[in-house]
């Protein structure tokens, strides 16, 4: 859970504040499991060579996707596949660029759906 949301929940000192924190929590891509645990909802958009590609709901601009796996934790622009955050070796970056060319329309549709 993001630090900002944890602070909002901890600082809620009224019913209204608690409701606002709960609204933020449930509209921010989280779900509450029956046992009370939080689950962050994300959409798996694809896989390539052991790497998983995700888009998170209601994520911050610019439109981007996340790569996880093989020691990689990075995000890339949907528009041009530029690396926005993280590090990645040139071989994997080339693989992601190849995948991006084929999947850009799907990435744009998924981002719009989850916005």
C-alpha positions in Angstrom: 0.0 0.0 0.0 1.4 3.4 -0.9 2.8 5.5 2.0 0.4 8.3 1.2 -2.6 6.0 1.6 -1.3 4.5 4.8 -0.9 8.0 6.2 -4.5 8.9 5.1 -5.9 5.9 6.9 -3.8 6.4 10.0 -4.8 10.1 10.2 -8.5 9.5 9.7 -10.0 10.9 13.0 -13.7 11.0 12.0 -16.3 8.8 10.3 -16.0 11.1 7.2 -12.2 10.8 7.2 -12.4 7.1 7.5 -15.0 6.9 4.6 -12.7 9.1 2.5 -9.8 6.8 3.1 -11.9 3.8 2.4 -13.1 5.3 -0.9 -9.5 6.1 -1.9 -8.5 2.6 -1.0 -11.3 0.9 -3.0 -11.1 3.2 -6.0 -7.3 2.9 -6.2 -7.1 -0.6 -7.5 -7.3 -2.4 -4.2 -9.8 -5.1 -3.1 -10.4 -6.4 0.4 -10.3 -10.2 0.7 -12.8 -12.0 3.0 -10.0 -12.4 5.6 -9.4 -8.6 5.6 -6.2 -8.7 3.6 -5.7 -6.1 0.9 -5.2 -7.3 -2.7 -3.8 -4.9 -5.3 -5.6 -5.4 -8.6 -3.5 -5.3 -11.7 -4.0 -6.6 -15.2 -1.5 -9.0 -16.8 -1.2 -7.7 -20.4 1.4 -10.2 -21.6 4.4 -12.3 -21.1 7.6 -12.5 -23.0 10.7 -14.6 -22.3 9.9 -15.0 -18.6 8.9 -11.4 -18.1 5.4 -10.4 -17.0 3.9 -7.2 -18.3 1.2 -5.4 -16.2 -0.9 -2.3 -16.2 -2.2 -1.0 -12.9 -5.7 0.5 -12.6 -5.9 4.3 -12.0 -2.1 4.6 -12.2 -0.4 8.0 -12.6 0.3 9.5 -16.0 2.0 9.2 -18.5 0.4 6.0 -19.7 2.9 3.2 -19.0 3.3 -0.5 -18.4 5.3 -2.4 -15.8 7.8 -5.2 -16.4 8.5 -7.8 -13.6 10.6 -10.9 -13.6 14.2 -12.0 -14.1 15.4 -9.4 -11.7 13.7 -6.6 -13.6 11.3 -4.1 -12.1 10.9 -1.3 -14.6 8.2 0.8 -16.3 8.0 1.9 -19.9 5.9 4.5 -21.8 3.0 3.1 -23.8 3.5 5.7 -26.5 7.2 5.1 -27.4 8.5 2.3 -25.1 11.0 4.7 -23.4 12.2 3.5 -20.0 10.5 5.6 -17.4 11.8 3.9 -14.2 14.1 1.1 -13.3 17.0 -0.5 -15.1 17.1 -3.1 -17.8 19.9 -4.6 -19.9 20.0 -3.8 -23.6 19.0 -7.4 -24.6 15.9 -7.3 -22.5 15.1 -3.7 -23.6 15.2 -4.9 -27.2 12.9 -7.7 -26.4 10.4 -5.4 -24.7 10.6 -3.0 -27.7 9.9 -5.9 -30.1 6.9 -6.9 -27.9 5.7 -3.3 -27.6 5.5 -2.9 -31.4 3.1 -5.9 -31.6 1.1 -5.0 -28.5 0.9 -1.2 -28.4 -2.8 -1.1 -29.4 -3.6 -3.6 -26.6 -1.6 -1.6 -24.1 -3.5 1.6 -25.1 -6.9 -0.2 -24.8 -6.0 -1.7 -21.4 -4.8 1.7 -20.1 -8.0 3.4 -21.2 -10.2 0.6 -19.7 -8.4 0.8 -16.3 -8.2 4.7 -16.1 
